[in-house]
């Protein structure tokens, strides 16, 4: 399988196993975000890792009642730290940078899933 196949076979998970995410895998996902490109290497982002059940329940409510958010074993909140830097197209750089970091996290998750099923 190549990256295009992994992307084309991607799907949204709405049911999770009741097991913890291994710390090394979580660190690998966060490291993928850290290594992602950003405007002038500003890395205008923060990631909040949430494992607390009550906090996840509140997040699910804040996400328009999407209960599956609260059922995930770990929730990573991606926050752009706003700056005054603007891209040539008029878009603030932090919004693009945090999006790229999230894409890198998704790609490493796809790769880890691929390695499980090979």
C-alpha positions as CSV (number, residue, x, y, z in Angstrom):
1,X,0.0,0.0,0.0
2,X,1.2,3.5,-0.8
3,X,0.2,6.8,0.7
4,X,-2.4,7.5,-2.0
5,X,-4.1,4.1,-1.2
6,X,-4.0,4.8,2.5
7,X,-5.6,8.2,1.9
8,X,-8.3,6.8,-0.5
9,X,-9.2,4.1,2.1
10,X,-9.4,6.5,5.0
11,X,-12.6,6.7,7.0
12,X,-14.0,8.5,10.0
13,X,-14.0,6.4,13.2
14,X,-17.0,6.9,15.4
15,X,-16.5,3.9,17.8
16,X,-13.4,3.3,19.8
17,X,-11.9,0.4,21.7
18,X,-11.7,0.9,25.5
19,X,-8.0,0.7,25.7
20,X,-5.3,3.2,26.3
21,X,-3.1,4.6,23.6
22,X,0.5,3.6,24.1
23,X,2.7,6.5,25.2
24,X,5.3,5.9,22.4
25,X,2.6,6.1,19.7
26,X,1.2,9.3,21.2
27,X,4.6,10.8,21.3
28,X,5.2,9.7,17.6
29,X,2.0,11.5,16.6
30,X,3.0,14.7,18.4
31,X,6.5,14.5,17.0
32,X,5.1,14.3,13.5
33,X,3.3,17.6,14.2
34,X,6.4,19.1,15.5
35,X,8.3,18.2,12.4
36,X,5.7,19.6,10.0
37,X,6.6,22.8,8.1
38,X,5.5,26.2,9.3
39,X,5.9,29.7,8.1
40,X,9.4,30.9,8.9
41,X,9.5,27.8,11.3
42,X,7.4,29.8,13.8
43,X,5.5,26.7,14.9
44,X,2.5,28.7,15.9
45,X,0.7,25.9,17.6
46,X,0.0,24.2,20.8
47,X,-1.4,20.7,21.3
48,X,-3.4,19.7,24.3
49,X,-3.6,16.0,25.1
50,X,-6.8,15.1,27.0
51,X,-7.3,11.8,28.7
52,X,-9.6,12.9,31.6
53,X,-13.1,11.5,31.1
54,X,-15.0,14.5,32.4
55,X,-12.9,16.9,30.2
56,X,-13.6,14.7,27.2
57,X,-17.3,14.7,28.0
58,X,-17.2,18.5,28.1
59,X,-15.4,18.6,24.8
60,X,-18.0,16.3,23.2
61,X,-20.7,18.7,24.4
62,X,-18.7,21.7,23.0
63,X,-18.4,19.8,19.7
64,X,-22.1,20.2,19.1
65,X,-23.0,17.0,21.1
66,X,-20.8,14.6,19.1
67,X,-20.6,12.0,21.8
68,X,-17.9,10.0,20.0
69,X,-15.4,12.8,20.9
70,X,-15.8,11.9,24.6
71,X,-15.5,8.2,23.9
72,X,-12.1,8.4,22.4
73,X,-9.3,7.2,24.7
74,X,-7.2,10.3,23.9
75,X,-8.3,13.6,22.4
76,X,-5.7,15.9,20.9
77,X,-6.7,19.6,20.7
78,X,-4.8,21.5,18.1
79,X,-4.6,25.3,18.7
80,X,-3.1,27.9,16.5
81,X,-1.3,30.6,18.4
82,X,-2.2,33.7,16.5
83,X,0.4,36.1,15.3
84,X,0.4,39.0,12.9
85,X,2.1,37.1,10.1
86,X,-0.1,37.0,7.0
87,X,0.4,34.9,3.9
88,X,0.4,36.5,0.4
89,X,-3.1,35.3,-0.1
90,X,-4.3,37.2,3.1
91,X,-4.6,34.0,5.2
92,X,-3.0,34.2,8.7
93,X,0.0,31.8,8.8
94,X,-1.1,30.2,12.1
95,X,-4.3,28.8,10.6
96,X,-2.4,27.1,7.7
97,X,0.5,25.9,10.0
98,X,-1.8,24.2,12.5
99,X,-3.7,22.6,9.6
100,X,-0.4,21.2,8.1
101,X,0.6,19.9,11.6
102,X,-2.8,18.1,11.9
103,X,-2.3,16.6,8.5
104,X,1.1,15.2,9.5
105,X,-0.4,13.7,12.6
106,X,-3.1,12.0,10.5
107,X,-0.5,10.7,8.1
108,X,1.6,9.1,10.9
109,X,-1.6,7.5,12.3
110,X,-2.3,6.1,8.8
111,X,1.2,4.7,8.6
112,X,1.0,3.1,12.0
113,X,-2.3,1.5,11.1
114,X,-0.8,0.3,7.8
115,X,2.1,-1.3,9.7
116,X,-0.3,-3.2,11.9
117,X,-2.1,-4.7,9.0
118,X,0.9,-5.6,6.8
